[in-house]
Amino acid sequence: MTEEKNVVSINGEEYNFLEDFDDKQRYIVEQCRDLQAKRQQAQFQVDQLTGALDFFTKALIESVSDGSKEETAVGAMN
């Protein structure tokens, strides 16, 4: 464990993870760290999904717009 990971800041006060906390408190800190990592991963995935959804939405809009132009051109020829 690195020195930085050993320091936990709560309400502006720093605590040494190994020396200042009992087993229950260390367990809670590890839970919080794991949940923060999972939240970051979930946000990463949301960003990817948002980008993909935007891409496909734009592609659909463009395909509908292109289809309207083609129908108009065909109708004008008749």
mmJSON file of the N, C-alpha and C atoms, coordinates in Angstrom:
{"data_MODEL":{"atom_site":{
"group_PDB":["ATOM","ATOM","ATOM","ATOM","ATOM","ATOM","ATOM","ATOM","ATOM","ATOM","ATOM","ATOM","ATOM","ATOM","ATOM","ATOM","ATOM","ATOM","ATOM","ATOM","ATOM","ATOM","ATOM","ATOM","ATOM","ATOM","ATOM","ATOM","ATOM","ATOM","ATOM","ATOM","ATOM","ATOM","ATOM","ATOM","ATOM","ATOM","ATOM","ATOM","ATOM","ATOM","ATOM","ATOM","ATOM","ATOM","ATOM","ATOM","ATOM","ATOM","ATOM","ATOM","ATOM","ATOM","ATOM","ATOM","ATOM","ATOM","ATOM","ATOM","ATOM","ATOM","ATOM","ATOM","ATOM","ATOM","ATOM","ATOM","ATOM","ATOM","ATOM","ATOM","ATOM","ATOM","ATOM","ATOM","ATOM","ATOM","ATOM","ATOM","ATOM","ATOM","ATOM","ATOM","ATOM","ATOM","ATOM","ATOM","ATOM","ATOM","ATOM","ATOM","ATOM","ATOM","ATOM","ATOM","ATOM","ATOM","ATOM","ATOM","ATOM","ATOM","ATOM","ATOM","ATOM","ATOM","ATOM","ATOM","ATOM","ATOM","ATOM","ATOM","ATOM","ATOM","ATOM","ATOM","ATOM","ATOM","ATOM","ATOM","ATOM","ATOM","ATOM","ATOM","ATOM","ATOM","ATOM","ATOM","ATOM","ATOM","ATOM","ATOM","ATOM","ATOM","ATOM","ATOM","ATOM","ATOM","ATOM","ATOM","ATOM","ATOM","ATOM","ATOM","ATOM","ATOM","ATOM","ATOM","ATOM","ATOM","ATOM","ATOM","ATOM","ATOM","ATOM","ATOM","ATOM","ATOM","ATOM","ATOM","ATOM","ATOM","ATOM","ATOM","ATOM","ATOM","ATOM","ATOM","ATOM","ATOM","ATOM","ATOM","ATOM","ATOM","ATOM","ATOM","ATOM","ATOM","ATOM","ATOM","ATOM","ATOM","ATOM","ATOM","ATOM","ATOM","ATOM","ATOM","ATOM","ATOM","ATOM","ATOM","ATOM","ATOM","ATOM","ATOM","ATOM","ATOM","ATOM","ATOM","ATOM","ATOM","ATOM","ATOM","ATOM","ATOM","ATOM","ATOM","ATOM","ATOM","ATOM","ATOM","ATOM","ATOM","ATOM","ATOM","ATOM","ATOM","ATOM","ATOM","ATOM","ATOM","ATOM","ATOM","ATOM","ATOM","ATOM","ATOM","ATOM","ATOM","ATOM","ATOM","ATOM","ATOM"],
"id":[1,2,3,4,5,6,7,8,9,10,11,12,13,14,15,16,17,18,19,20,21,22,23,24,25,26,27,28,29,30,31,32,33,34,35,36,37,38,39,40,41,42,43,44,45,46,47,48,49,50,51,52,53,54,55,56,57,58,59,60,61,62,63,64,65,66,67,68,69,70,71,72,73,74,75,76,77,78,79,80,81,82,83,84,85,86,87,88,89,90,91,92,93,94,95,96,97,98,99,100,101,102,103,104,105,106,107,108,109,110,111,112,113,114,115,116,117,118,119,120,121,122,123,124,125,126,127,128,129,130,131,132,133,134,135,136,137,138,139,140,141,142,143,144,145,146,147,148,149,150,151,152,153,154,155,156,157,158,159,160,161,162,163,164,165,166,167,168,169,170,171,172,173,174,175,176,177,178,179,180,181,182,183,184,185,186,187,188,189,190,191,192,193,194,195,196,197,198,199,200,201,202,203,204,205,206,207,208,209,210,211,212,213,214,215,216,217,218,219,220,221,222,223,224,225,226,227,228,229,230,231,232,233,234],
"type_symbol":["N","C","C","N","C","C","N","C","C","N","C","C","N","C","C","N","C","C","N","C","C","N","C","C","N","C","C","N","C","C","N","C","C","N","C","C","N","C","C","N","C","C","N","C","C","N","C","C","N","C","C","N","C","C","N","C","C","N","C","C","N","C","C","N","C","C","N","C","C","N","C","C","N","C","C","N","C","C","N","C","C","N","C","C","N","C","C","N","C","C","N","C","C","N","C","C","N","C","C","N","C","C","N","C","C","N","C","C","N","C","C","N","C","C","N","C","C","N","C","C","N","C","C","N","C","C","N","C","C","N","C","C","N","C","C","N","C","C","N","C","C","N","C","C","N","C","C","N","C","C","N","C","C","N","C","C","N","C","C","N","C","C","N","C","C","N","C","C","N","C","C","N","C","C","N","C","C","N","C","C","N","C","C","N","C","C","N","C","C","N","C","C","N","C","C","N","C","C","N","C","C","N","C","C","N","C","C","N","C","C","N","C","C","N","C","C","N","C","C","N","C","C","N","C","C","N","C","C","N","C","C","N","C","C"],
"label_atom_id":["N","CA","C","N","CA","C","N","CA","C","N","CA","C","N","CA","C","N","CA","C","N","CA","C","N","CA","C","N","CA","C","N","CA","C","N","CA","C","N","CA","C","N","CA","C","N","CA","C","N","CA","C","N","CA","C","N","CA","C","N","CA","C","N","CA","C","N","CA","C","N","CA","C","N","CA","C","N","CA","C","N","CA","C","N","CA","C","N","CA","C","N","CA","C","N","CA","C","N","CA","C","N","CA","C","N","CA","C","N","CA","C","N","CA","C","N","CA","C","N","CA","C","N","CA","C","N","CA","C","N","CA","C","N","CA","C","N","CA","C","N","CA","C","N","CA","C","N","CA","C","N","CA","C","N","CA","C","N","CA","C","N","CA","C","N","CA","C","N","CA","C","N","CA","C","N","CA","C","N","CA","C","N","CA","C","N","CA","C","N","CA","C","N","CA","C","N","CA","C","N","CA","C","N","CA","C","N","CA","C","N","CA","C","N","CA","C","N","CA","C","N","CA","C","N","CA","C","N","CA","C","N","CA","C","N","CA","C","N","CA","C","N","CA","C","N","CA","C","N","CA","C","N","CA","C","N","CA","C","N","CA","C","N","CA","C","N","CA","C","N","CA","C"],
"label_alt_id":[null,null,null,null,null,null,null,null,null,null,null,null,null,null,null,null,null,null,null,null,null,null,null,null,null,null,null,null,null,null,null,null,null,null,null,null,null,null,null,null,null,null,null,null,null,null,null,null,null,null,null,null,null,null,null,null,null,null,null,null,null,null,null,null,null,null,null,null,null,null,null,null,null,null,null,null,null,null,null,null,null,null,null,null,null,null,null,null,null,null,null,null,null,null,null,null,null,null,null,null,null,null,null,null,null,null,null,null,null,null,null,null,null,null,null,null,null,null,null,null,null,null,null,null,null,null,null,null,null,null,null,null,null,null,null,null,null,null,null,null,null,null,null,null,null,null,null,null,null,null,null,null,null,null,null,null,null,null,null,null,null,null,null,null,null,null,null,null,null,null,null,null,null,null,null,null,null,null,null,null,null,null,null,null,null,null,null,null,null,null,null,null,null,null,null,null,null,null,null,null,null,null,null,null,null,null,null,null,null,null,null,null,null,null,null,null,null,null,null,null,null,null,null,null,null,null,null,null,null,null,null,null,null,null],
"label_comp_id":["MET","MET","MET","THR","THR","THR","GLU","GLU","GLU","GLU","GLU","GLU","LYS","LYS","LYS","ASN","ASN","ASN","VAL","VAL","VAL","VAL","VAL","VAL","SER","SER","SER","ILE","ILE","ILE","ASN","ASN","ASN","GLY","GLY","GLY","GLU","GLU","GLU","GLU","GLU","GLU","TYR","TYR","TYR","ASN","ASN","ASN","PHE","PHE","PHE","LEU","LEU","LEU","GLU","GLU","GLU","ASP","ASP","ASP","PHE","PHE","PHE","ASP","ASP","ASP","ASP","ASP","ASP","LYS","LYS","LYS","GLN","GLN","GLN","ARG","ARG","ARG","TYR","TYR","TYR","ILE","ILE","ILE","VAL","VAL","VAL","GLU","GLU","GLU","GLN","GLN","GLN","CYS","CYS","CYS","ARG","ARG","ARG","ASP","ASP","ASP","LEU","LEU","LEU","GLN","GLN","GLN","ALA","ALA","ALA","LYS","LYS","LYS","ARG","ARG","ARG","GLN","GLN","GLN","GLN","GLN","GLN","ALA","ALA","ALA","GLN","GLN","GLN","PHE","PHE","PHE","GLN","GLN","GLN","VAL","VAL","VAL","ASP","ASP","ASP","GLN","GLN","GLN","LEU","LEU","LEU","THR","THR","THR","GLY","GLY","GLY","ALA","ALA","ALA","LEU","LEU","LEU","ASP","ASP","ASP","PHE","PHE","PHE","PHE","PHE","PHE","THR","THR","THR","LYS","LYS","LYS","ALA","ALA","ALA","LEU","LEU","LEU","ILE","ILE","ILE","GLU","GLU","GLU","SER","SER","SER","VAL","VAL","VAL","SER","SER","SER","ASP","ASP","ASP","GLY","GLY","GLY","SER","SER","SER","LYS","LYS","LYS","GLU","GLU","GLU","GLU","GLU","GLU","THR","THR","THR","ALA","ALA","ALA","VAL","VAL","VAL","GLY","GLY","GLY","ALA","ALA","ALA","MET","MET","MET","ASN","ASN","ASN"],
"label_asym_id":["A","A","A","A","A","A","A","A","A","A","A","A","A","A","A","A","A","A","A","A","A","A","A","A","A","A","A","A","A","A","A","A","A","A","A","A","A","A","A","A","A","A","A","A","A","A","A","A","A","A","A","A","A","A","A","A","A","A","A","A","A","A","A","A","A","A","A","A","A","A","A","A","A","A","A","A","A","A","A","A","A","A","A","A","A","A","A","A","A","A","A","A","A","A","A","A","A","A","A","A","A","A","A","A","A","A","A","A","A","A","A","A","A","A","A","A","A","A","A","A","A","A","A","A","A","A","A","A","A","A","A","A","A","A","A","A","A","A","A","A","A","A","A","A","A","A","A","A","A","A","A","A","A","A","A","A","A","A","A","A","A","A","A","A","A","A","A","A","A","A","A","A","A","A","A","A","A","A","A","A","A","A","A","A","A","A","A","A","A","A","A","A","A","A","A","A","A","A","A","A","A","A","A","A","A","A","A","A","A","A","A","A","A","A","A","A","A","A","A","A","A","A","A","A","A","A","A","A","A","A","A","A","A","A"],
"label_entity_id":["1","1","1","1","1","1","1","1","1","1","1","1","1","1","1","1","1","1","1","1","1","1","1","1","1","1","1","1","1","1","1","1","1","1","1","1","1","1","1","1","1","1","1","1","1","1","1","1","1","1","1","1","1","1","1","1","1","1","1","1","1","1","1","1","1","1","1","1","1","1","1","1","1","1","1","1","1","1","1","1","1","1","1","1","1","1","1","1","1","1","1","1","1","1","1","1","1","1","1","1","1","1","1","1","1","1","1","1","1","1","1","1","1","1","1","1","1","1","1","1","1","1","1","1","1","1","1","1","1","1","1","1","1","1","1","1","1","1","1","1","1","1","1","1","1","1","1","1","1","1","1","1","1","1","1","1","1","1","1","1","1","1","1","1","1","1","1","1","1","1","1","1","1","1","1","1","1","1","1","1","1","1","1","1","1","1","1","1","1","1","1","1","1","1","1","1","1","1","1","1","1","1","1","1","1","1","1","1","1","1","1","1","1","1","1","1","1","1","1","1","1","1","1","1","1","1","1","1","1","1","1","1","1","1"],
"label_seq_id":[1,1,1,2,2,2,3,3,3,4,4,4,5,5,5,6,6,6,7,7,7,8,8,8,9,9,9,10,10,10,11,11,11,12,12,12,13,13,13,14,14,14,15,15,15,16,16,16,17,17,17,18,18,18,19,19,19,20,20,20,21,21,21,22,22,22,23,23,23,24,24,24,25,25,25,26,26,26,27,27,27,28,28,28,29,29,29,30,30,30,31,31,31,32,32,32,33,33,33,34,34,34,35,35,35,36,36,36,37,37,37,38,38,38,39,39,39,40,40,40,41,41,41,42,42,42,43,43,43,44,44,44,45,45,45,46,46,46,47,47,47,48,48,48,49,49,49,50,50,50,51,51,51,52,52,52,53,53,53,54,54,54,55,55,55,56,56,56,57,57,57,58,58,58,59,59,59,60,60,60,61,61,61,62,62,62,63,63,63,64,64,64,65,65,65,66,66,66,67,67,67,68,68,68,69,69,69,70,70,70,71,71,71,72,72,72,73,73,73,74,74,74,75,75,75,76,76,76,77,77,77,78,78,78],
"pdbx_PDB_ins_code":[null,null,null,null,null,null,null,null,null,null,null,null,null,null,null,null,null,null,null,null,null,null,null,null,null,null,null,null,null,null,null,null,null,null,null,null,null,null,null,null,null,null,null,null,null,null,null,null,null,null,null,null,null,null,null,null,null,null,null,null,null,null,null,null,null,null,null,null,null,null,null,null,null,null,null,null,null,null,null,null,null,null,null,null,null,null,null,null,null,null,null,null,null,null,null,null,null,null,null,null,null,null,null,null,null,null,null,null,null,null,null,null,null,null,null,null,null,null,null,null,null,null,null,null,null,null,null,null,null,null,null,null,null,null,null,null,null,null,null,null,null,null,null,null,null,null,null,null,null,null,null,null,null,null,null,null,null,null,null,null,null,null,null,null,null,null,null,null,null,null,null,null,null,null,null,null,null,null,null,null,null,null,null,null,null,null,null,null,null,null,null,null,null,null,null,null,null,null,null,null,null,null,null,null,null,null,null,null,null,null,null,null,null,null,null,null,null,null,null,null,null,null,null,null,null,null,null,null,null,null,null,null,null,null],
"Cartn_x":[0.844,0.0,0.894,0.593,1.401,1.024,1.905,1.664,0.406,0.203,-0.972,-2.255,-2.259,-3.441,-3.673,-2.641,-2.767,-3.434,-3.523,-4.102,-5.545,-6.442,-7.856,-8.24,-8.845,-9.265,-10.769,-11.188,-12.602,-12.857,-13.723,-14.053,-12.814,-11.858,-10.646,-9.594,-9.875,-8.913,-8.336,-7.029,-6.378,-6.168,-6.406,-6.246,-5.345,-4.548,-3.741,-4.603,-4.788,-5.662,-5.295,-4.008,-3.567,-3.476,-3.129,-2.885,-4.09,-4.906,-5.984,-7.33,-7.491,-8.79,-8.777,-9.926,-10.073,-10.525,-10.715,-11.061,-12.359,-13.365,-14.64,-14.468,-13.721,-13.499,-12.7,-11.702,-10.925,-11.824,-12.721,-13.66,-14.549,-15.038,-15.895,-15.122,-13.887,-13.059,-12.876,-12.599,-12.425,-13.717,-14.844,-16.132,-16.307,-16.001,-16.117,-15.192,-13.971,-13.019,-13.511,-14.03,-14.526,-15.734,-16.633,-17.809,-17.419,-16.412,-15.937,-15.375,-14.627,-14.065,-15.18,-16.182,-17.305,-18.101,-18.259,-18.975,-18.21,-16.887,-16.07,-16.198,-16.174,-16.32,-17.698,-18.73,-20.082,-20.197,-19.581,-19.606,-18.885,-17.784,-17.045,-17.948,-18.692,-19.598,-20.764,-21.294,-22.365,-21.872,-20.641,-20.074,-19.978,-19.548,-19.471,-20.859,-21.819,-23.178,-23.804,-23.553,-24.078,-23.502,-22.202,-21.568,-22.13,-22.307,-22.847,-24.296,-25.093,-26.486,-26.567,-25.73,-25.687,-25.333,-24.351,-23.926,-25.079,-25.735,-26.809,-28.044,-28.326,-29.432,-29.176,-27.96,-27.591,-27.681,-27.216,-27.276,-28.721,-29.622,-31.026,-31.633,-31.354,-31.871,-31.384,-30.091,-29.546,-30.173,-30.416,-31.004,-32.437,-33.169,-34.536,-34.52,-33.616,-33.492,-33.111,-32.171,-31.763,-32.924,-33.712,-34.862,-35.906,-36.125,-37.086,-36.648,-35.36,-34.831,-35.007,-34.766,-34.899,-36.348,-37.287,-38.702,-39.146,-38.674,-39.027,-38.517,-37.307,-36.721,-37.476,-37.861,-38.601,-39.989,-40.639,-41.972,-41.925,-40.879,-40.756,-40.565,-39.976,-39.733,-41.012,-41.972,-43.208,-44.126],
"Cartn_y":[-1.173,0.0,1.241,2.186,3.403,4.327,5.259,6.218,7.029,7.424,8.213,7.449,6.153,5.334,5.115,5.298,5.133,6.324,7.45,8.658,8.796,8.963,9.158,10.519,11.343,12.682,12.689,13.077,13.158,14.517,15.294,16.635,17.485,17.393,18.203,17.678,16.573,15.987,14.709,14.526,13.352,12.27,11.028,9.865,8.856,8.148,7.071,5.824,5.284,4.131,2.957,2.675,1.501,1.745,2.954,3.221,3.788,4.595,5.308,4.588,3.624,2.977,1.552,1.137,-0.266,-1.073,-2.364,-3.23,-2.797,-2.436,-2.023,-0.745,0.207,1.456,1.227,0.353,0.027,-0.643,-1.513,-2.18,-1.145,-0.183,0.858,1.693,2.028,2.786,1.993,0.717,-0.115,-0.205,-0.271,-0.262,1.048,2.152,3.469,3.56,3.105,3.139,2.279,1.108,0.225,0.844,1.449,2.087,3.293,4.047,5.17,4.672,3.587,3.025,2.527,1.888,1.397,2.552,3.629,4.794,5.417,5.495,6.023,5.146,3.83,2.907,3.051,3.181,3.353,4.659,5.737,7.012,6.897,6.164,5.907,5.218,4.216,3.484,4.358,5.19,6.112,7.065,7.565,8.453,7.745,6.475,5.699,5.499,5.134,4.9,6.181,7.291,8.573,8.927,8.711,8.973,8.078,6.81,5.87,6.22,6.542,6.913,8.176,9.158,10.388,10.07,9.203,8.819,8.188,7.206,6.503,7.391,8.249,9.19,10.122,10.641,11.515,10.757,9.505,8.7,8.486,8.252,8.06,9.343,10.448,11.737,12.038,11.793,12.033,11.108,9.842,8.906,9.285,9.79,10.233,11.479,12.396,13.618,13.282,12.367,11.942,11.276,10.492,9.815,10.807,11.867,12.899,13.581,13.853,14.509,13.616,12.313,11.373,11.275,11.224,11.142,12.393,13.547,14.805,14.826,14.37,14.351,13.383,12.211,11.231,11.775,12.411,12.992,14.09,14.868,15.958,15.42,14.226,13.643,13.089,12.719,12.115,13.138],
"Cartn_z":[0.0,0.0,0.0,-0.869,-0.925,0.218,0.494,1.578,1.311,0.045,-0.298,-0.019,-0.298,-0.058,1.44,2.24,3.686,4.352,3.633,4.218,3.75,4.718,4.431,4.99,4.152,4.565,4.784,5.99,6.345,6.973,6.337,6.831,7.071,6.154,6.244,7.209,7.861,8.793,8.19,8.31,7.726,8.777,8.334,9.194,8.489,9.266,8.721,8.704,7.498,7.292,8.191,8.313,9.067,10.566,10.949,12.367,13.114,12.428,13.116,13.083,12.165,12.006,12.528,13.065,13.462,12.239,12.417,11.292,10.595,11.368,10.789,9.959,10.481,9.751,8.468,8.524,7.323,6.278,6.752,5.854,5.157,5.905,5.341,4.322,4.631,3.689,2.398,2.506,1.315,0.51,1.174,0.484,-0.292,0.365,-0.287,-1.494,-1.355,-2.477,-3.64,-3.327,-4.37,-5.073,-4.308,-4.9,-5.759,-5.326,-6.139,-7.466,-7.429,-8.653,-9.577,-9.003,-9.8,-10.404,-9.63,-10.141,-11.304,-11.194,-12.29,-13.528,-13.348,-14.473,-15.101,-14.277,-14.792,-15.577,-15.083,-15.796,-17.13,-17.153,-18.387,-19.403,-18.94,-19.821,-20.277,-19.391,-19.771,-20.857,-20.716,-21.729,-23.079,-23.07,-24.309,-24.917,-24.093,-24.576,-25.115,-24.451,-24.91,-26.28,-26.452,-27.744,-28.834,-28.531,-29.511,-29.856,-28.858,-29.096,-29.951,-29.656,-30.461,-31.911,-32.108,-33.452,-34.231,-33.62,-34.325,-34.508,-33.549,-33.702,-34.878,-34.961,-36.074,-37.398,-37.425,-38.642,-39.075,-38.129,-38.457,-39.014,-38.35,-38.81,-40.224,-40.464,-41.797,-42.834,-42.467,-43.429,-43.758,-42.793,-43.039,-43.912,-43.624,-44.418,-45.844,-46.04,-47.38,-48.1,-47.412,-48.005,-48.475,-47.717,-48.107,-49.379,-49.52,-50.717,-51.936,-51.748,-52.857,-53.304,-52.339,-52.677,-53.411,-52.993,-53.64,-55.064,-55.285,-56.627,-57.523,-57.018,-57.799,-58.126,-57.157,-57.379,-58.416,-58.466,-59.435,-60.836,-60.946,-62.26,-62.868,-62.059,-62.576,-63.097],
"occupancy":[1.0,1.0,1.0,1.0,1.0,1.0,1.0,1.0,1.0,1.0,1.0,1.0,1.0,1.0,1.0,1.0,1.0,1.0,1.0,1.0,1.0,1.0,1.0,1.0,1.0,1.0,1.0,1.0,1.0,1.0,1.0,1.0,1.0,1.0,1.0,1.0,1.0,1.0,1.0,1.0,1.0,1.0,1.0,1.0,1.0,1.0,1.0,1.0,1.0,1.0,1.0,1.0,1.0,1.0,1.0,1.0,1.0,1.0,1.0,1.0,1.0,1.0,1.0,1.0,1.0,1.0,1.0,1.0,1.0,1.0,1.0,1.0,1.0,1.0,1.0,1.0,1.0,1.0,1.0,1.0,1.0,1.0,1.0,1.0,1.0,1.0,1.0,1.0,1.0,1.0,1.0,1.0,1.0,1.0,1.0,1.0,1.0,1.0,1.0,1.0,1.0,1.0,1.0,1.0,1.0,1.0,1.0,1.0,1.0,1.0,1.0,1.0,1.0,1.0,1.0,1.0,1.0,1.0,1.0,1.0,1.0,1.0,1.0,1.0,1.0,1.0,1.0,1.0,1.0,1.0,1.0,1.0,1.0,1.0,1.0,1.0,1.0,1.0,1.0,1.0,1.0,1.0,1.0,1.0,1.0,1.0,1.0,1.0,1.0,1.0,1.0,1.0,1.0,1.0,1.0,1.0,1.0,1.0,1.0,1.0,1.0,1.0,1.0,1.0,1.0,1.0,1.0,1.0,1.0,1.0,1.0,1.0,1.0,1.0,1.0,1.0,1.0,1.0,1.0,1.0,1.0,1.0,1.0,1.0,1.0,1.0,1.0,1.0,1.0,1.0,1.0,1.0,1.0,1.0,1.0,1.0,1.0,1.0,1.0,1.0,1.0,1.0,1.0,1.0,1.0,1.0,1.0,1.0,1.0,1.0,1.0,1.0,1.0,1.0,1.0,1.0,1.0,1.0,1.0,1.0,1.0,1.0,1.0,1.0,1.0,1.0,1.0,1.0,1.0,1.0,1.0,1.0,1.0,1.0],
"B_iso_or_equiv":[0.0,0.0,0.0,0.0,0.0,0.0,0.0,0.0,0.0,0.0,0.0,0.0,0.0,0.0,0.0,0.0,0.0,0.0,0.0,0.0,0.0,0.0,0.0,0.0,0.0,0.0,0.0,0.0,0.0,0.0,0.0,0.0,0.0,0.0,0.0,0.0,0.0,0.0,0.0,0.0,0.0,0.0,0.0,0.0,0.0,0.0,0.0,0.0,0.0,0.0,0.0,0.0,0.0,0.0,0.0,0.0,0.0,0.0,0.0,0.0,0.0,0.0,0.0,0.0,0.0,0.0,0.0,0.0,0.0,0.0,0.0,0.0,0.0,0.0,0.0,0.0,0.0,0.0,0.0,0.0,0.0,0.0,0.0,0.0,0.0,0.0,0.0,0.0,0.0,0.0,0.0,0.0,0.0,0.0,0.0,0.0,0.0,0.0,0.0,0.0,0.0,0.0,0.0,0.0,0.0,0.0,0.0,0.0,0.0,0.0,0.0,0.0,0.0,0.0,0.0,0.0,0.0,0.0,0.0,0.0,0.0,0.0,0.0,0.0,0.0,0.0,0.0,0.0,0.0,0.0,0.0,0.0,0.0,0.0,0.0,0.0,0.0,0.0,0.0,0.0,0.0,0.0,0.0,0.0,0.0,0.0,0.0,0.0,0.0,0.0,0.0,0.0,0.0,0.0,0.0,0.0,0.0,0.0,0.0,0.0,0.0,0.0,0.0,0.0,0.0,0.0,0.0,0.0,0.0,0.0,0.0,0.0,0.0,0.0,0.0,0.0,0.0,0.0,0.0,0.0,0.0,0.0,0.0,0.0,0.0,0.0,0.0,0.0,0.0,0.0,0.0,0.0,0.0,0.0,0.0,0.0,0.0,0.0,0.0,0.0,0.0,0.0,0.0,0.0,0.0,0.0,0.0,0.0,0.0,0.0,0.0,0.0,0.0,0.0,0.0,0.0,0.0,0.0,0.0,0.0,0.0,0.0,0.0,0.0,0.0,0.0,0.0,0.0,0.0,0.0,0.0,0.0,0.0,0.0],
"pdbx_formal_charge":[null,null,null,null,null,null,null,null,null,null,null,null,null,null,null,null,null,null,null,null,null,null,null,null,null,null,null,null,null,null,null,null,null,null,null,null,null,null,null,null,null,null,null,null,null,null,null,null,null,null,null,null,null,null,null,null,null,null,null,null,null,null,null,null,null,null,null,null,null,null,null,null,null,null,null,null,null,null,null,null,null,null,null,null,null,null,null,null,null,null,null,null,null,null,null,null,null,null,null,null,null,null,null,null,null,null,null,null,null,null,null,null,null,null,null,null,null,null,null,null,null,null,null,null,null,null,null,null,null,null,null,null,null,null,null,null,null,null,null,null,null,null,null,null,null,null,null,null,null,null,null,null,null,null,null,null,null,null,null,null,null,null,null,null,null,null,null,null,null,null,null,null,null,null,null,null,null,null,null,null,null,null,null,null,null,null,null,null,null,null,null,null,null,null,null,null,null,null,null,null,null,null,null,null,null,null,null,null,null,null,null,null,null,null,null,null,null,null,null,null,null,null,null,null,null,null,null,null,null,null,null,null,null,null],
"auth_seq_id":[1,1,1,2,2,2,3,3,3,4,4,4,5,5,5,6,6,6,7,7,7,8,8,8,9,9,9,10,10,10,11,11,11,12,12,12,13,13,13,14,14,14,15,15,15,16,16,16,17,17,17,18,18,18,19,19,19,20,20,20,21,21,21,22,22,22,23,23,23,24,24,24,25,25,25,26,26,26,27,27,27,28,28,28,29,29,29,30,30,30,31,31,31,32,32,32,33,33,33,34,34,34,35,35,35,36,36,36,37,37,37,38,38,38,39,39,39,40,40,40,41,41,41,42,42,42,43,43,43,44,44,44,45,45,45,46,46,46,47,47,47,48,48,48,49,49,49,50,50,50,51,51,51,52,52,52,53,53,53,54,54,54,55,55,55,56,56,56,57,57,57,58,58,58,59,59,59,60,60,60,61,61,61,62,62,62,63,63,63,64,64,64,65,65,65,66,66,66,67,67,67,68,68,68,69,69,69,70,70,70,71,71,71,72,72,72,73,73,73,74,74,74,75,75,75,76,76,76,77,77,77,78,78,78],
"auth_comp_id":["MET","MET","MET","THR","THR","THR","GLU","GLU","GLU","GLU","GLU","GLU","LYS","LYS","LYS","ASN","ASN","ASN","VAL","VAL","VAL","VAL","VAL","VAL","SER","SER","SER","ILE","ILE","ILE","ASN","ASN","ASN","GLY","GLY","GLY","GLU","GLU","GLU","GLU","GLU","GLU","TYR","TYR","TYR","ASN","ASN","ASN","PHE","PHE","PHE","LEU","LEU","LEU","GLU","GLU","GLU","ASP","ASP","ASP","PHE","PHE","PHE","ASP","ASP","ASP","ASP","ASP","ASP","LYS","LYS","LYS","GLN","GLN","GLN","ARG","ARG","ARG","TYR","TYR","TYR","ILE","ILE","ILE","VAL","VAL","VAL","GLU","GLU","GLU","GLN","GLN","GLN","CYS","CYS","CYS","ARG","ARG","ARG","ASP","ASP","ASP","LEU","LEU","LEU","GLN","GLN","GLN","ALA","ALA","ALA","LYS","LYS","LYS","ARG","ARG","ARG","GLN","GLN","GLN","GLN","GLN","GLN","ALA","ALA","ALA","GLN","GLN","GLN","PHE","PHE","PHE","GLN","GLN","GLN","VAL","VAL","VAL","ASP","ASP","ASP","GLN","GLN","GLN","LEU","LEU","LEU","THR","THR","THR","GLY","GLY","GLY","ALA","ALA","ALA","LEU","LEU","LEU","ASP","ASP","ASP","PHE","PHE","PHE","PHE","PHE","PHE","THR","THR","THR","LYS","LYS","LYS","ALA","ALA","ALA","LEU","LEU","LEU","ILE","ILE","ILE","GLU","GLU","GLU","SER","SER","SER","VAL","VAL","VAL","SER","SER","SER","ASP","ASP","ASP","GLY","GLY","GLY","SER","SER","SER","LYS","LYS","LYS","GLU","GLU","GLU","GLU","GLU","GLU","THR","THR","THR","ALA","ALA","ALA","VAL","VAL","VAL","GLY","GLY","GLY","ALA","ALA","ALA","MET","MET","MET","ASN","ASN","ASN"],
"auth_asym_id":["A","A","A","A","A","A","A","A","A","A","A","A","A","A","A","A","A","A","A","A","A","A","A","A","A","A","A","A","A","A","A","A","A","A","A","A","A","A","A","A","A","A","A","A","A","A","A","A","A","A","A","A","A","A","A","A","A","A","A","A","A","A","A","A","A","A","A","A","A","A","A","A","A","A","A","A","A","A","A","A","A","A","A","A","A","A","A","A","A","A","A","A","A","A","A","A","A","A","A","A","A","A","A","A","A","A","A","A","A","A","A","A","A","A","A","A","A","A","A","A","A","A","A","A","A","A","A","A","A","A","A","A","A","A","A","A","A","A","A","A","A","A","A","A","A","A","A","A","A","A","A","A","A","A","A","A","A","A","A","A","A","A","A","A","A","A","A","A","A","A","A","A","A","A","A","A","A","A","A","A","A","A","A","A","A","A","A","A","A","A","A","A","A","A","A","A","A","A","A","A","A","A","A","A","A","A","A","A","A","A","A","A","A","A","A","A","A","A","A","A","A","A","A","A","A","A","A","A","A","A","A","A","A","A"],
"auth_atom_id":["N","CA","C","N","CA","C","N","CA","C","N","CA","C","N","CA","C","N","CA","C","N","CA","C","N","CA","C","N","CA","C","N","CA","C","N","CA","C","N","CA","C","N","CA","C","N","CA","C","N","CA","C","N","CA","C","N","CA","C","N","CA","C","N","CA","C","N","CA","C","N","CA","C","N","CA","C","N","CA","C","N","CA","C","N","CA","C","N","CA","C","N","CA","C","N","CA","C","N","CA","C","N","CA","C","N","CA","C","N","CA","C","N","CA","C","N","CA","C","N","CA","C","N","CA","C","N","CA","C","N","CA","C","N","CA","C","N","CA","C","N","CA","C","N","CA","C","N","CA","C","N","CA","C","N","CA","C","N","CA","C","N","CA","C","N","CA","C","N","CA","C","N","CA","C","N","CA","C","N","CA","C","N","CA","C","N","CA","C","N","CA","C","N","CA","C","N","CA","C","N","CA","C","N","CA","C","N","CA","C","N","CA","C","N","CA","C","N","CA","C","N","CA","C","N","CA","C","N","CA","C","N","CA","C","N","CA","C","N","CA","C","N","CA","C","N","CA","C","N","CA","C","N","CA","C","N","CA","C","N","CA","C","N","CA","C","N","CA","C","N","CA","C"],
"pdbx_PDB_model_num":[1,1,1,1,1,1,1,1,1,1,1,1,1,1,1,1,1,1,1,1,1,1,1,1,1,1,1,1,1,1,1,1,1,1,1,1,1,1,1,1,1,1,1,1,1,1,1,1,1,1,1,1,1,1,1,1,1,1,1,1,1,1,1,1,1,1,1,1,1,1,1,1,1,1,1,1,1,1,1,1,1,1,1,1,1,1,1,1,1,1,1,1,1,1,1,1,1,1,1,1,1,1,1,1,1,1,1,1,1,1,1,1,1,1,1,1,1,1,1,1,1,1,1,1,1,1,1,1,1,1,1,1,1,1,1,1,1,1,1,1,1,1,1,1,1,1,1,1,1,1,1,1,1,1,1,1,1,1,1,1,1,1,1,1,1,1,1,1,1,1,1,1,1,1,1,1,1,1,1,1,1,1,1,1,1,1,1,1,1,1,1,1,1,1,1,1,1,1,1,1,1,1,1,1,1,1,1,1,1,1,1,1,1,1,1,1,1,1,1,1,1,1,1,1,1,1,1,1,1,1,1,1,1,1]
}}}
